[in-house]
Amino acid sequence: MVVMLRLITLPLLALMPTFALGSVLTDLDVRSISGGEVELVLQFSGGVAELRGYRLNTPPRLALDLADTQSSLPQRRINVDSAGVERITALEGNGRTRLVVDLSEPLDYTSRIEGDQLRITLSPESISAANDNSPAGMSSELETALGPQVTDIDFQRGADGAGRLLVSFDREGVVTQVREGSEGRVIAELRDVDIPDSLNQIYDVTDFATPITRITPRTGQRETLLELQTNGPYAMISSQSGRTLTVEVQPVSQASQQDRAQQGESFTGDRLSLNFQDIEVRAVLATLAEFTGLNLVASDSVTGRVTLNLNDVPWDQALALILQSQGLSSREQGNVIVVAPASELAEIERQEIEARSQQQILAPLVTEFIEIKYARAEDLAQLLRGGDGFGLLTERGRVSVDQRTNTLLIQDTAEQVRDIMRTLVRLDVAVRQVQIEARIVIARD
């Protein structure tokens, strides 16, 4: 898709007053006029600001920059849906105010000043062709000025009956906060985020049989709220990674705990309660380590922030929830818990296997003579070679049999020879015999 962007200085009246510094945009009125046109009436306090316009043809959009201007508009977004104009969004930053006009089709525009008002007329007239003289990088600047948007809302049911809400954004770095509301509600606050009309609807998720029954988006002046209505006791955890916000609500009823126990997924750690808002994952892990007295090592790859609201749950369940929400995994080594991304732990284990294999290749070979007392040495040798299944010798190992003395001659690494000897001790045992007493009775006439 080719994006065409043109930089245009909107024509003003020749008798325009001197541009004022520190102007304030106090009101924005949208009017439908004759001929299918739309007029934007901008009311200023402190004089009319300098105006520059940027047009984006794909998708059709108009950005109006008001230099040295603050916005005191009561609403950040105004829905129009008239004469080709869909909505107007006011954004403030870097000492200017930008009005982004979303269009359903490219429109032409003119402007004029009347006192402290700037009137911009949008009409369906054809736009005269002009060379593209837009500043480099203006397309990305316009996209940035539009602010983040929600691109997808998904709901899933976890294996343990948890309800999982996944909210996707069009960029990283979106500011979010998840908190508990009143009457069993969980509120996900998306700051300065727009939600398209196609996603701005009530989601009834009762059929998923999770603690979440309904998700209701609510748009405000400066934020979008996602209200999660819950049913029954729950434990809530949220995390944000990249462009995705995840809110997970788990049931904590006695019935759910019994179900986990029947499935072999019971948690036995001491119970604790955690209530953190937007805290670093590493800080939560440090808190769990202090509570349990275990040594916890976190990889440098463990990053991100999380919101927790867990009441009276086992610490190992809390750890499992945190790791799951962040795509992390753990491995216990004695009283040390290593936490890292699952892919990183898998790579570490693969390297350890390769290292052990390399040690076997380089380890010196030793020879042992093992006298077999009860079994046939040839049968045990066949077992070591793995004739009918897996063998006990390494690739470099060998075994020979001395039939006369019923002795095995084994050559392999020292570690493997020790394992073989432990196995032979369990195999070379006497076969139990049963003594049957018999009496012979001879009867004669």
Summary of the structure (lengths in Angstrom):
residues: 445
radius of gyration: 37.2
end to end distance: 119.2
largest distance: 155.4
contacts: 1272
relative contact order: 0.07
helix: 21%
strand: 44%
